[in-house]
Each structure stands twice: as structure tokens, then as C-alpha cells.
Amino acid sequence: MDNMNAIIMAAGLSSRFAPLSYEYPKALLNVKGEVLIERQIKQIKEAGIDDITIVVGYKKELFYYLKNKYNGISIIENPEYDDRNNHSTLYYARHKLGNTYICSADNYFTENVFESDTNHSYYSAVYKKGPTDEWCITYDDSGLITNVVVGGADSWVMQGHAFFSEEYSKRFVEILECIYQRPETKPLYWEDIYINHIDELPMYIRKYPDTTIMEFDTLDELRAFDESYWDCTRSRIIKEISIELGCKERDIINTEPLKRGEKVTGFTFSFKNRQYQYLYGSGLKK
């Protein structure tokens, strides 16, 4: 397919990945010897796609080295990353939308999922057995997605990358520009916009084994995939906590963000079956 490109969304805070995401962007995690976003860039380039746009926001300055390290990289800043959901990332990169892969910077693909040619717009999916709070997909015999709902059981769920055809991108941008300034749009994911206009934005399911597309929403999930994070979390905060509590980093588990309203103020964690709080700027609360 001609003129294929990729947009990597790397603007958000990833607050669930506390406290590491407070210290540096999740996309810059080193997983099994590779930086997450760099592994994805290499895989996209291996598919013959050199036009890659990275949209940044949170700690944006840490991403600019990628322009010097890899040819064909452009960076766009999303100034509204902290006030809006990920639809704003596509809004600021809308002039780049054509035959385009839409990628999350923190995905880890165990094999290369990218192709230099594809027939239609799609969203990648993995099968979740049992109850799930993920985006559950209904589709017809041709694979066309007919509905998506949050939560379900024994279902194919949205996970990983998507592909927009040129025709799909044109219509998506028209809708996005029309609704962008509406107050009710601010909290929406771009996927919400797709679902709300599903009849105008045909997209197919692309199925993958659940071992192919990895998402690490928490430190404990990352530890299950990369065991090196048990003894060395790469977190200054967790190292300080382990020294204060007289324990190993592996003893600090079940980290969850702590919020006041919409603002993340710290995180909670468990140690020896007791829950603790750590407040950014204040430290450990026993």
C-alpha cells in the first residue's frame, strides 16, 4: 500500500503505572533489554514504513533523542494531554492521518505485527476468557465490528494497535474536527468516537494470540513478564521506600495510583499484608 505511515501515541501520564510513570514516561521503560518505544519503532521500520510520528506531552523533552537516533521520526507536541483524553493526540496529528497505523507507545509486541500492505481498517484484538472490564467486541461473519461495549466475559477485546485506511482517516478527521470543541468530548478516548460513529467508520477485527500483544498496566504485570523488575524496579522512589522499610524492592507489591479528584497525588502499595501510602512531595505515610 502506498504512503503508509505510523502515529505512536506517547503523550499521556499512564497514571496506573505508579510510581514509575511519575518518574519517567512508561514508553521509555526498558523491557527485556529494549526500550518499549524503540522496539516498536524498529518493528514498524522492519515492515518498510519509515514515516513515523510520535505525539508527546508528559515529560516530552525525554523523547526528542529519538529524532537523532532513527531516520524518518517526527515529533508533535500535544499541549492538551493533561486536560483531554487520547483523542487530542490524534487531533494534533490529524494532518498525518492517511493509511496509518495508530499505536500506543507502551505496547510490547512479542513478534512483528506490522505489514506494508493491508486491505482495510482494523483494530487488533486478543481473547479474554472469563470476566473482563476491557472493551469487548461483537463482529459479523466477515469480521466487521458491529458493536463494542466496556465489560463482558469470554470475549475478544481491543488490545494493541489499529490501522486507518485513507478513506477511514478522512471521515474520522471530519467527525473529530466537528465535535472537538464540545465539552462532552474532552474525556473521550478516540475509540469512544469510533464507537459513537461505528456505522460511518467501518473497522474490522484483527485477531492475535494473547501472547503476541502485551500491555503492562501495573508494575506487578510488568514483573510477571520481565522478572528483572522484582529486584530492581528502576524506580528511585521504590528504592527509597525499601531502604526506609528495611526490605527488598520485590517485597513492595500491589502499587495503585492515589488520586484527589482527577489529580494523581501518590500511590498505595502493600508490604507484609499491610497497606501504605506514598505522597509525591511528602513521602511515605505509615
N, C-alpha and C positions, 0 to 999 in steps of 0.2 A: 504493500500500500504506500502511495506517495505521501511525502511531507508528514510523516509520523513524528510525534514528539511526546514528551512526558512532563507532567507537573508533579512535583513532590511537595506535599503539604507538610511544613515544618514550623508553623507559626505558634502553635498552642503550647500551653504550660504543661499538659499531661499531669494534672494535679494528683491523680490516683497513685502515681508512681513516687510517692513521698518516701524519704526526703530527697532522693537522688535528683528528681526533676527540679527541686528548689535550687540545687547547686549548679546544675548544667542541663542543657536540653536532652531529653530522652533519646532523640535521634542520634546523639553523639556517644551513646553507650558503646563500649567495646564488648561484643558478644562473641565468644569463641574465637578471639583473636582478630576480629574485624569490627570496624565502626559501622553501626547499623546503616546509616545513610550512605556510607561509602560502598558497602556491599550492594546496596540497591542500585546505586549509580553504575557500578561495574556490570551488573546483570542487564540493565537497560542498554548499556553500550554494547554488550556482547550480542544483543539482539539486533544490532545495526542501527540503533536510534541514538543520535548524538545531540539532538536538540533537547536539553533538559533544563527546566526552570524550577528553582527551589524558592518557595514562598516562605519567608521568615517573619518572625515577630518577637517572641520571647527570647531574650539573650541573642539577638540577631547577629551581633558582631562576631560570635563564635563560629558562624557558618561561612564567612567570606573567604576563608582559606581554600575552600573547595573550588573557587573560580580559578585559582592558580594551579591547583593540583590536577584538575581534569579539564580537558578541552570541551567547549560547547556548553558550559554551565553558565546560566544567567540567574541572577537573584533579584527577586521582587520583594519589597517590604510591605507587609500588611499592617497599617497603623491602627487598625481596629481589632486586632486579635484578642485583646483583653475585654472588649465590650460586646463582641459578637461571636457566634459560633463559626464553624469552618466554611459556611457559605461565603463568608467575606474573603477567604483566601482565594476562592475561585472568582470572586468578583474582581479582585485586584489583578488577577491573571487572565481575565476573560478574553483579552486580545490574543492570548496564546492558545485558546481552545480551538481545536480542529479535529484531526484524527489523533486523539490524545489519550495517553494513559494517565489516570488520576491515582496517585499513590500516597500512602501515609508513610512518613519518614521513619516511623518506628516499627514497621513490619519487618519480619525476618523470613525470607523465602529459602527453604532448605534446598530447592532446585530452582532453576531459572524459569519463571512463569511468563516472561515477556516474549513476544513474537513480532516480526517485522511485517506481518500481514494478518489481518483478522477480518471476518465477514460482517460483523455487526457489533453494536454497543452491548456491553455485558458488565455484570457485577460478579466478582468471584465469590464462591460460597463453599463452606465446609459443613459436614453433617454433625449435628449435636444430638446425642442420644440422651433421653431423659429431659427433665425440665430445664429451661434456659430463659434468661432475660435478654437474649440477643434479638436482633432483627430477623424474624422468621419469614421465609419466602414461600409464596404459593406461585406455581407456574403451570402452564398448559403443556400439552403433548409436544409442542415444538420447542419448549424451553423458554418461551416468552413469560416474563414475570408479570403476573396478574394482580398480585397484592403483596404487601409487606406489613407485618404487624410486630410490635415490640412484645416479646414474650411468647412462650409456647412450649412444646415438647416434641421430641423426636422429629426434628425439622432441619432442613437446610437453612443456614443462617449466613447473612452478609459478613464476610471477613476478607480483608485484603484489598486488592486493587480493583479498579474499574476501567473500562475503556469507553470513550466517547467517540462515535463517528463524527465526521464533519457536519452531517445533517443534524445529528443529535445535538452537537455543540451549539449550532446556530439557534435552534429552538430553545435550548437551555438558557443561553445568554439573553435571549429576548424576554423570557419569563423572569430571570434573575434581575435584570435591569428594571422591569416593570414593578416588582414587589420589594426591591431592596430598601427603599426609604420607609416602608411601612413598619410601625413599631413592633408588630407581631412577628416580623421576620427575624429580628435580632437573635433570638435564642435557637434558631433552626440550624440543623445540620443541612448540608447540601442534599443529603439523602432524603430529608423531610420534603424538600422542594420537589425532588423527583417523585416521591410517593404521592404528594398532593396533586401532581400533574401526570400521573402514570399513563393516562390514555394518550397524552401528547408526546410522551418521551419513552418510546418503546425500548426496553432493555431486556436482555436475555440472561439466564443464569449460566455461569461457567463453574462447573463443579471441580473441586480439588480434594485430595485426601487431607485429613486434618493434621497430618504430619508435614504438609508442604508449606502452609501459611501459618506462621507463628505470630501471636500477639502477646506481649507481656504487659499486663495492666498493673501488676504489683511486683514488688521486689521478690516475694515468695514464688511467683510464677516464673520469673527470670531464673531464680536459683534452681528450679526444677529442670531447666533446660541447660544452664551453664553453672555447673557445680562450683566453679571458682568463686562465685559470689557468696558462698556460705562463709568462707573465712576472710574474704576481702571484698567488701561491698563497693569499694571506690568512693565511699561517702565519708567526708570529713566529720559530719555530724554523728553518724553511727559509730565511727571510731571513737569520738569523744565520749559518747554515751557508754560504750563498752568499757572504757577506762574508768569512768565515774562509777559504774555499777560493779566493776571488777569481774567482768565476764568476757566471753568471746563474742565477736560480731555475729557468729552463727546463732547465738542464744537470743538475739533480738529478732522477733518474728511478728507476723500479722500487722505490718505497718498499714495505716489508713490515714488519709488526709483529715485534718481537723479544720472545720470551717466556721466562720462567723458571718452569717448571711451568705453572700457569694464569694467572699474573700477567704482564701486558704491562709490560716494563721499558724499552722504547725501540723503535727501528726500524732497519732496514737500508736502504741506498739505493745507487744506482750513480752514479758520476761518472767520465767518461773511461774506461769499461770496467774500473773498479776499484770494489770494494765497500767501503762504510764502515758503521760502526755509530754510532748516536747513542743514548746512555743518558739517560733522563729524570732530571734532577737532577745529572747528571755532565757531559754534553755530548758532543762529537764524539770518537770513537775512530778515529784514522787507521791 
